[in-house]
Amino acid sequence: MSKEYNPDIVSVIDEEGKEHTFEELDRIETDKGKYVALLPIFDDADEQLEDSGEFIILKATEENGETYLSAIEDEDEFNEVGVLFEERLIDLFEFEEDGEEE
């Protein structure tokens, strides 16, 4: 029996009304809120090759039954959540330490 991989796809509309598509890698909840780690999906292969490969972290909030994703404004909060995601996703991605070259 084979298990198929079916990624969770998320569409986000930015402040300018442009739609962006992401694969949801993970979600976590802390005492400060709920967060998602997203990886951009590109229609164009050239865009995929030019991408840095870094995942995006957004804060999830709910209003009137709708989920909204927004940037994390507080740098300390962003760094704290980033470390948590990095620890959880380390098996999926190769992370370079700042200043290290392969």
Helices and strands as residue ranges (DSSP letters): E 8-13, E 19-30, E 33-40, H 45-50, E 56-63, E 66-70, H 75-89
